[in-house]
Amino acid sequence: MEATLATIVAAAAPLLFATIGETISEKSGVINLSLEGSLMLSALAGFVLAFETGNTWIGFVAAAIVGASFATIVAFGSITLRLNQVAVGFVLAILGIALSSFLGSGYTGKPGGPIAVPPLDIPLLSDIPFFGPVLFSHNIVVYASLIVVVLAWLYMYYTRPGLSLQGVGERPEAAHSRGVPVNGLRYGYTIIGGALVGIGGAAFSLDAKLGWSFLHTRNFGWIALAIVIFGGWHPIRVAIGVYLFGFLQWLALDLQDVFPDLTQVLPIMPFVLMILALVLVNADWLRDWADRHPRWGNLIRGDAPSAIGTHFSAE
């Protein structure tokens, strides 16, 4: 059991970065639909730069820059040009997928062992029964993903800048009337979110799925977008969604020995089940139940920021 949970925690790190990054962006009112392409291209950039320089951390920086660049284009198209956010993001998603396939062909199958993120057990804490192996016997990327979740939650709900972040995504007119630079914050948070997505891409190719292959992070960008909705745009619930998806992945892998005839189907089942869970969470009957039982309903219900996907003009 300890080994299973530790595996799920380690494998969840890339998606944690991506989903928290998207949560921050969407909380500010900007939908970054480019995640599938951004995640894939940043995974390639991270691996290539790390492989060519022999420095793992340069790969993470390069991946963060790629993710931030995609997010900047989304923000510019939405905020400055006032284009449809969904359309811009979708085009970028396709572009990122195509570029990663074209540019990464020469790096398929290259050995990634020398640039893998090294393990880092935390002294004393890693010796704690059960919790030590599960939480404190990983590497700095896994620890950072956990810290990002906690910091995002504390920042959003327990700091004044975090309240401003929520304000520009919920009621930008009211935020502007209080002197909050709505579009400036939207630019900043979208870029920060994109950088986290890029780090998530590097976490795939330099840690969780070491190396590079064709469509290396296939479908993980789309599932990250779904998990953000599933988690109700709340960092803690989003993290729970990521771990649930990780559990489903482990279960599907484990069941392949039990049902060998379904080996072609089981690997895609976690994606299908996660989408079904998303539909369930947003079902009208469940929302009605949550309204009647707010104490428990708040644990599963999450409403999108009111101004998400909209444009704001101070004029």
N, C-alpha and C positions, 0 to 999 in steps of 0.2 A: 504493500500500500504506500509506504513512504517513497519508494522508487517511482511509482506511478505518478504520485502527486508532484514529486520533484521534476519529473519529465514534463508534466503539463505546465508547471510554472516556468520552466526554462523555455519551452516552445512558444509560450504566450508572449514573450517579450517583444518581438517585432510588431505584432498586432496591437499590443498596448500602446506603443509609441504612435502608431498610425491612427488608432481610434481616439486617443486623447488629443492628438493634433487636430483631427477633424472636429472633435467636440469643441475645442477652443474656437476654431474658425466658424462653425455654425452657431455657436453661442453669440458671436458678434454679428451674425446676420448674413454671413457669406457661405454658400454651399460650394465646397471644392469637390466637384464631381470627377476631377482628374485622377483620383487616387489609384485606380488600376494601372494607368500608365506611369504616373509619378512614382509609385512604389516599385514598379518593374525597372524603370530607367535609373532610379537612385540605387537599387540593388546592384545593377550593372556597374554604375559609376563607382560605387563603393568598392566592389571587388576589383575592378580594373586598376584604380589608383592604388589600392593596397598591394595588389600583385606586382605592379610595375615599380613601386617605391619600396616595397618590403615593409611598409609602415601601416599597420592596421588602422590607426587613428586618423591618418590622412584620408583613408577610405571613408571613414564616417563623416569627416568634414566635407568631403566632396559630395557625398550622398545628401547631406543636409542642404548644401548649396543647390543641388538639382531640385530637391523638394521645394525649397523656398522660391526658386525661380519659377516653377510651375504655378505655385500659389500666387506669386506676384502677377503673373499673366492673368490668372483668374480674377484677382482683385482689380487690376487695371481695366480689364474688360467689363467688369460689373460696376465698379464705383466711378471710374472716370468716363468710360465710353457708354455706360448704362446699357450694356448688352445683357441678354438672358444668361444668367449664371449657369444654368443647367446645360445650355447649348455649348458655351465656351468650355466648360469642364469636360463634357463628353468628347468634344473634338480633341482636346489635349490628352484625354485618356487613350484615344486611338493612336494619336501621334507618339505618345510614350511607348506604347506596346510595339509599334512598328519600328521606332528607332532602336529600342532595346534588342529586338530580333536582328536588325541589320548590323548594328555596331558590335553586338556581343558574339557574333558567329565565330570569331577567332579566339574566343576565350572559353568556349564550351569544353568542359572536361579538364581544364587547367587545375593543377593541384592547389588546394587552398590551405593545406595543413600548416605551412610556415606562417601564414598571416591570420590564422584563427585566433579569436579572442581567448586569451589564456584564462584558465580557471583561477578563482580567487576565493578560497574558503575564508570566512570571517572568524578570526580567533575567538575562542570561548563560545560564541554564539552557535557555531557549526557543531559543537559538541552537545548541544541541548537535545535530549531525546525527542524524536519525531520532528519537532520544528526545525532543528538544526539541519538535517538533510534536505528537508522540504524547502526551506526559505534561505538558508545561509551557507549553502555549499554549491554556489553557482559561479558566475563571473560578474564583472562590473557592469556589463550590459543588462543583465537580468536585474541586478540591484537597482540600476538607474531607471529601468522601466517601472519598478514598484514605487520608487521615489517620485517619479513624474506623476503617477496617479494621485498620490497623497498631496503633493504640492499643488496640482491643478484643483483638487477638491478644496483645499484650504484657501487657495487664492481666490477662487470664484465665490465662495460663500462666507469668507471670514475676513476679507480685506476690502477697503474702499475702492481700490482700482478694480477688484473683481466685481464689485457691484456695478461699476461703470461699464465693465465688459458686458454684463447681463443687460444693462440698460440700453446699450446701443443695439442689442439684438431683440429686445422686447419693445421698447418705446423710444425710438431714436429722436423723435420730436421733443419729448420730455427731457431726454438727456441733453440735447442741444440747448434747450432753454436754461439749463443749469451750467452751461459753459463747457460741456464735454465735447471734444472734437470728434464727432461721430465717424466721419469717413477716415480720419487719420487713425483712429483706433481700429477700425475695420481693416485698413491696410496692414497695420502692425500685427494684429492677432491672426490674420489670414496667413501672413508670411511666417510667423512663429509656428503656427499649426502646420504649414507646409514643410518647414524644416524638421519638425518632429516626424512627419511622414517619411521624409528622406532618411532620417536616422533609422526608422523602422525598416526601410528597404535594405540599408546596410546591415542591420541586425539579421536579416534573412541570409544574405549571401556570405557574411563573415562569421556567422555563428549558428543560427538555427538550421539553415540549409546550406552548409558551407560549400562554396564554389559557385559556378554559373552554368546554367543550362537554358535551353530554349523555353521561353515563357516561365521563367524561374519562380515567379510569385503569382502565377495564374490564379485568378478569381479572388485572391486575398484582398485586393482593393475594393471590390464590390462587397465582399462580406464585411469589411471594415465599415463601410457606409451603412450597411444593414445593422451592425452591432451598435452603432451610435444611436440609431433610432430605437432599437430594442432597449438600450440602456437609458432612454429618456433624456439624453443630453446631460446626464449626471455622471461625473468621472467614476464614482464608486460603482454605480450600476453598470456602466459601460465595461469596467474591468471585470465584473462578474460575468457579463455576457461573453467577454473574451475567454475567460476560463471555462465557461460552459462549452463554448465552441471547441476549445482544446480538449476537453473531456470527450466530446463527441468524436473528435479525430482519433483519440486513443482507443475509444470503444470500437470504432469502425476497423481500425488496424487489428485489434485483438480478435475481432469476430471473423477475420479472414481465415483463420485456422479452423474455426467452427463451421463456417459455411464456405468451403472452397469454391463452390459453384457461383458465388456472388462476388468474387474478387474484383470483377470489373465494375461492380455497382457500389460496393461498400465505400470506396474512397471518396465518392461524391456525396454520400449520404449526409455528412455533417453540414454541408452547404445547404442541402434541401431542408434538413430539419431546422437549421437556424432561420431560414426564411419562413418556414411554417410557424416557428415560435414568434417571429416578428409579427406575422399576421394575427396570431392568437392574442398577443399583447395589445394590439390595436383594435381588437374586435369590440363592437358596440356593447355586447352583453357584459364583457369584462370591465369596460369603462363604466357601465352603469353600476356594476357591483362595487367598483372602486369608489364611486361617488357616494354610495350608501355606507361604505366602511372606510372612511378616509384614513383611519389609523393604519390599516393594512394596505389600503389602496395606494397610498403614497410610495410604497415599496416597489410597486410594479408599474405604476402609471407615470408617464412623463410626457409633457406637452412640448411641442416644438416652439422655439423662440417665435414670438408673434410676428416679428418683422423679418424672419429669415427669407432670403431670396428676393427681398425688395430693395429698391433704390431710395436713397435719401438725398435731398437737396436742401441746403440751408437757406435758399432764396424763398 
